[in-house]
Amino acid sequence: MKRIQKPEIKNKILWVVLFFMINSGEAFAAIPLITDDTGTQGKGNVQIELFGEYGHDREGRVTTKNSDISATLTYGLIDTLDLAFISIPYQAWSSDGAGSLIKGDGLGDMAIEAKWRFYDEDGLSLALKPGLTIPTGNEDKGLGAGKMTYYLNLIASKELNPWAFHINLSYVRNDNKVDERKDLWHASFAATVDVIKNLKLVGDIGLATNPDSASTNPLAYILGGLIYSLRENLDIGLGLKGGLTKPEMDISIRGGITWRF
């Protein structure tokens, strides 16, 4: 790994400050995946992710639409430890049923998280990803929890060229003011495969606790997509996510750009 000299680090910090002045965001795995991998940036390196998602759901006579725009900045403290500063995401939603239209938009909850890869041998790696959210969104508009939440994600990755496989097991302490469940669990599995130079096909499937305390039906999804590398340090990701249970959004389009420097 190339050693980053102090002037280079200062220049990257300036880029970080400028970026946060003009963007807002939320953390995600390699776009368009939801399941994260154990990869870290390396000491002194920076990654910026610009992400967008549009979802459509219909239940009975009610049609719901959600839009999210976000940005995540990750900095490599050491080769095996990243720190992610996640700026405030922008969200918009609408619900149309029985001739009545309800809609809203605004900034959501900000998050800060870290990723520590503590094991890496023979293509198998393990990582822990703790994080927290800060209640910057308006919970009365459905844009936040109203309290600080905490989470921990255990990540396992296995490389079998040209394939890669990833498993996530997560717990969220969902303290909130909106009568949601406070203990949430998530499990997911993703696979990627290099099909031609600079192009990966990706798949993802997952199951999570429904935060709605009035429902025992879990959230479940399946996702397919691709990641194309325009350059070694610049990726474009696009995916289509479908709901496997009623509480999950019926269909969502997810995409974005990842830039590493």
N, C-alpha and C positions, 0 to 999 in steps of 0.2 A: 504494500500500500504506500502510495506517495505521501511523504510527509508534507503537511500544509504549513507554509511559513506564515509568520504573524501578519505581514501586509496583506496576504491573500485572505486570511481570516477576517481582517478588518473590512475589506471590500465586500465580503459576503454578508457581514453584519449590516452594512449599509443597504445592501439589497433587501435584507430581511425587513429593516425598518420601513423602507420605501414601499415594499409589498403590502405590509399591514396597514399602511396609510390609505391604500386604494382598493383593498379587497376585503371580503368577509368569507367565513367558511366553517367546515365541519370535517372531522377525520373519517377516512375510509381506507379500505385495503386497496390493492392494486386495481385501479379502475378498469372494468366495471364490477369487479368482484366485491362481495360482502365479506367473505372469509379472508382473513389476513394470513400473511406468510411471515416467516421468521427473519426475513432479510432486513439488514440495517444499512445505513448510509456510509459508514466509515468515518473515522475521525476527521472533523473539519468540513465535511461535505454537507450540502444542502439539497433538499428536495421540495419542490412546490407542486401541489396538485390543485387543479381547477376542475370542479365537478358540478354536474347538473343532472337533475332527475325530474321526470314528469310522470305522474301516476294517474290512472283512471279506474274508478270502481263503481259498479252498479249493484245495488241490493234492493230488490223490490222496485219501487218507483223513485228511489233516491239515487242520484248520480253525484259522486264525489270526485273532485280533481285536486291533486296536490302538485306543487312545484317547489323544488329546492335548488338553491345555488350556493355553493360553498367553496372554500379554499383552505388548504392545510399546508403548513410549513413545518418541515422536519429538519432537525440539525443533529449531526453525528457528534456526540460528546467524546466518545471513544469508538473503536472499531465495532464493539458489540453492544453499544448503548446509544439509543436515539432519544431525543426530546422533541415532542411535537407541540407547537404552539398553534392552536386552532382558533381562528378569529370568528367573530359572531356571524352565523349563517343567516341568509335571507330565505324566508318561507312564504308561500302563498297557497291558499286553499279556497275551495268553493263547494257548496252542497246545494243541489237543486232537486226538489221533490215536491209533488203536489202543487206546482205553480208558485212555490216559495223559494227564493234564492237567498242563501246566506253565504257570505264570503269574508275573508280577512287576509291580512298579510302583515309582515313585520320581521323583526330580528329574533332569532332563537337563542338558545343557551350556548354560551361559549364553553369550550373544553380544553383541558391540558392533559397530556398523557406522555408516557415513556414506554420504550420497548427495550428489553434486555435479553439478548440471546445468550443463554447460559450453557448450552451444550451444542457441539457441532462436530460430528464424527461420521465418516463413511457415508456421506450424503443425507444423514438424519440430523435434524437440528430442532432444538426446543427453545421457546422464548416465553417470557412473561410480559404482559402489557397492562400495567395499572393506569388508571386515569380518573379524572373528576370533571364534572360540569359545574359551571358557575351560572346562577339564575339571572341571566341578562335578558331573557325573553319574558313577554307578558303572558303569564299563565291564564289570565282571564280570556285571552284571545286564542288559547290553544297553542301558544308558541313557546312554552317552557314548563318546567316542573314547579317553579316557585321556590325551590330549595336546592341546595347543593346535592348532587348525586355522586356515587363512587362506583367504580367497576374494576374488574380484574379478568383478563383474558389469558388463558393458557393456549399456546400455539405450538403445533408440531408440523414440520415440513419434511418431505422425503423427495430427494432428487433421483430420478431414474431416466436419464437422458434418452429420448427427448421429452419425457414426461416429468411433471412435478405434482405432488399431492400435498394438500394442506388440511389440517383439522383444527377447529377452534372449539374450546369449551369456556363459556363466560358466565360470570355472575355480576349482576348489577344491584346495588343498594339504591333503590329508586325512591328516596325521600322526596315527598311532593306535597303540594297543596291542592291537588285536583282529584283526590280520591282514587288514585291508581294503586295497584299492588306495589308493595315496597320491595319484595324479593323476586327478582327476575332472573331466569336462566336462558342461555342460548347455546345451541350446538349446531355446527355446520361443517360441511366438507366441500372442498373445491379441487379441481384438477385442471392443469394446463398442459398443452402439447404444442411443440414447435412443428408447424406444418410445412412452411417454406422459410427462407431467410427473412428475418425481421417480422414474421407474423406468427402469433400464437392464437389458438382456439382455447376458450376457457369455459368451464362449467361450474356451477355452484348450487348447493342445495342446503337448506337449513330449517331449524325448528326453534321456536322461542316461546317463552311464557307470554300470555296475553296480559298487557298491563291493565286492561279493563277489568276491574274487580267484580263486575256483574257477569262476566263470561268466563267459562272454563275452556273454551275452544282455543287452542294455541294458534300462533302465527306460524305459517309454513310457506316456503317459497321454493322455486326452482329458477335457475338463471342460466342463460347461454350468451356467449359473446365472443369478442376478439380483441386482441391488443396488437397494434401495429407500431413498430419503431421507425419513426421518420429518420432519427439519428440514434447513435448509441446512447445519448442522454435525453432523448425526447420521444415519449410514447403517446399514442392516441388510443383510447379504449372506448368501446361501445358495446352495450349489452341490452337484452330484453329479459325482464323478470316477470314471472307469472305467479299468482297466488294459488296455493294448494289447499287452503282453508278459507272459509268465508271472511274472517276478520282481516286477512291479508289483502292488500290492494290487488285487484284483478290483474292488471297489466301495468308495467312501468318500463320506461325507456331510461337507461342510465348511460352517461358518457362523460368524457373529460380528457384532460391533457395532464401529463406528468413530465416535469422538467427537473433534471438533476445537474448540479454544478458544484 
